[in-house]
Amino acid sequence: MQKTILISGANSGLGLEAAKQLAKQNHEIILLCRNLEKANEAKKEIIAFSNNNKIHVYQADLSSQKSIEVAATQIKKDFQKLDVLLNNAGGVFNNFQLSVDGIEMTMANNHFNYFWLTYYLFDLLKNANGARIVNVASDSHYQAKKIDVESFYEKKGRYFVLSAYEQSKLANVLFTYTLAEKAKPFNITVNALHPGFVYTPIGNKNGNKFFGMVWNAASKLFGLTVEKGASSHIYLATSDEVKNITANYFHNCKAKKSSAISYDKNVQDLLWKESERKSGFTF
Ligand SMILES: NC(=O)c1ccc[n+]([C@@H]2O[C@H](COP(=O)([O-])OP(=O)(O)OC[C@H]3O[C@@H](n4cnc5c(N)ncnc54)[C@H](OP(=O)(O)O)[C@@H]3O)[C@@H](O)[C@H]2O)c1
């Protein structure tokens, strides 16, 4: 069955590869990207690869609540339903900086991004028959030992790029488990995934040249190809094997245990309530 699938951060790396493969399966694809020029280039590449013209481009800065709300409002006008929401866009930030909403950039861009986009598109997902939400997380979440709400808004001591990233990816897993419970009455499944260590430009953006060079060299030498890395994106978005599976963490198209803290209901609630408080809505 042809699905309508929205992929965030679909102009590069894993998101672009997932878009190509899912377009080749003849699904209708919505690319949500921050840069229209790059998004239209990606659209051309996807059409050339898949021979599928049902590719639509929307623009949003996914670190901004307002920008996401505006894009989602337009998407809700243009589409009747959404079968799959693939929350994929993410980044690494070498320095402490605040988003337009006053949230530390890693947390804004990697967690609040998924929270807001899902919230603003939830009605469209409810309109589908058995929609799926897929959250791209990372095994780096195993390193995060807590959710530190103060660090969402202020610099506490020295800022460590990897610690910030790890916390944001733990947030992706915690968010997945809470949302899965809330989405059950609407027949919507929610799962998270780790793509593996994949050769993409993610570590070579946002500043530090040295970090970028190390990332590029290491991921080129030891990383997976995007074709391999995106396999769980595609599996969770479309495979019948997982149509009734929810609240799981996948790697290589297989469910596995996420970190102990990710199952802690108190930590899940802490993140959820803080996300709602900061956003000014109740999901
Ligand atoms: N690569 C890995 O080894 C690895 C491992 C574990 C998890 N992941 C996760 O996989 C996902 C995809 O990353 P990738 O490796 O494919 O990196 P990538 O090639 O840099 O792709 C990230 C995508 O997200 C977009 N994006 C980032 N911030 C955005 C914003 N504020 N607004 C709109 N779009 C934004 C980027 O747009 P631009 O092109 O404009 O920057 C790009 O399209 C991320 O969630 C990442 O955390 C990756």
The ligand as a MOL file (V3000), in Angstrom:
LIG
                    3D

  0  0  0     0  0            999 V3000
M  V30 BEGIN CTAB
M  V30 COUNTS 48 52 0 0 0
M  V30 BEGIN ATOM
M  V30 1 N 25.9190 9.4690 11.1410 0
M  V30 2 C 25.9430 8.7220 12.2250 0
M  V30 3 O 26.9120 7.9670 12.4910 0
M  V30 4 C 24.7880 8.7230 13.1780 0
M  V30 5 C 24.8430 7.8480 14.2600 0
M  V30 6 C 23.7780 7.8300 15.1540 0
M  V30 7 C 22.6780 8.6530 14.9460 0
M  V30 8 N 22.6730 9.5030 13.8800 0 CHG=1
M  V30 9 C 21.4800 10.3620 13.7190 0
M  V30 10 O 21.0250 10.2700 12.3880 0
M  V30 11 C 20.2690 11.4450 12.0500 0
M  V30 12 C 20.6890 11.9250 10.6760 0
M  V30 13 O 22.0280 12.3460 10.7290 0
M  V30 14 P 23.0840 12.1510 9.5250 0
M  V30 15 O 24.2260 11.4130 10.0920 0
M  V30 16 O 22.3860 11.6650 8.3130 0 CHG=-1
M  V30 17 O 23.5890 13.6660 9.3610 0
M  V30 18 P 23.4320 14.7430 8.1680 0
M  V30 19 O 23.8730 14.1780 6.8800 0
M  V30 20 O 24.0830 15.9760 8.6760 0
M  V30 21 O 21.8620 14.9330 8.1020 0
M  V30 22 C 21.1680 15.6610 9.0800 0
M  V30 23 C 19.9910 16.3180 8.4140 0
M  V30 24 O 19.2740 17.0790 9.3980 0
M  V30 25 C 19.1210 18.4080 8.8910 0
M  V30 26 N 19.0240 19.3650 9.9830 0
M  V30 27 C 19.8380 19.5080 11.0560 0
M  V30 28 N 19.4310 20.5370 11.8010 0
M  V30 29 C 18.3290 21.0650 11.1940 0
M  V30 30 C 17.4770 22.1580 11.4750 0
M  V30 31 N 17.6550 22.9520 12.5340 0
M  V30 32 N 16.4470 22.3920 10.6350 0
M  V30 33 C 16.2540 21.6140 9.5480 0
M  V30 34 N 17.0350 20.5780 9.2210 0
M  V30 35 C 18.0640 20.3170 10.0390 0
M  V30 36 C 20.3710 18.6380 8.0620 0
M  V30 37 O 20.1940 19.7520 7.2090 0
M  V30 38 P 21.4730 20.5080 6.5370 0
M  V30 39 O 21.9370 19.6200 5.4240 0
M  V30 40 O 20.9070 21.7980 6.1110 0
M  V30 41 O 22.5190 20.6110 7.6230 0
M  V30 42 C 20.4200 17.3100 7.3280 0
M  V30 43 O 19.4820 17.2820 6.2840 0
M  V30 44 C 20.5120 12.4400 13.2000 0
M  V30 45 O 19.3910 12.4460 14.0520 0
M  V30 46 C 21.7180 11.8480 13.9150 0
M  V30 47 O 21.7570 12.2060 15.2780 0
M  V30 48 C 23.6960 9.5600 12.9830 0
M  V30 END ATOM
M  V30 BEGIN BOND
M  V30 1 1 1 2
M  V30 2 2 2 3
M  V30 3 1 2 4
M  V30 4 1 4 5
M  V30 5 2 4 48
M  V30 6 2 5 6
M  V30 7 1 6 7
M  V30 8 2 7 8
M  V30 9 1 8 9
M  V30 10 1 8 48
M  V30 11 1 9 10
M  V30 12 1 9 46
M  V30 13 1 10 11
M  V30 14 1 11 12
M  V30 15 1 11 44
M  V30 16 1 12 13
M  V30 17 1 13 14
M  V30 18 2 14 15
M  V30 19 1 14 16
M  V30 20 1 14 17
M  V30 21 1 17 18
M  V30 22 2 18 19
M  V30 23 1 18 20
M  V30 24 1 18 21
M  V30 25 1 21 22
M  V30 26 1 22 23
M  V30 27 1 23 24
M  V30 28 1 23 42
M  V30 29 1 24 25
M  V30 30 1 25 26
M  V30 31 1 25 36
M  V30 32 1 26 27
M  V30 33 1 26 35
M  V30 34 2 27 28
M  V30 35 1 28 29
M  V30 36 1 29 30
M  V30 37 2 29 35
M  V30 38 1 30 31
M  V30 39 2 30 32
M  V30 40 1 32 33
M  V30 41 2 33 34
M  V30 42 1 34 35
M  V30 43 1 36 37
M  V30 44 1 36 42
M  V30 45 1 37 38
M  V30 46 2 38 39
M  V30 47 1 38 40
M  V30 48 1 38 41
M  V30 49 1 42 43
M  V30 50 1 44 45
M  V30 51 1 44 46
M  V30 52 1 46 47
M  V30 END BOND
M  V30 END CTAB
M  END
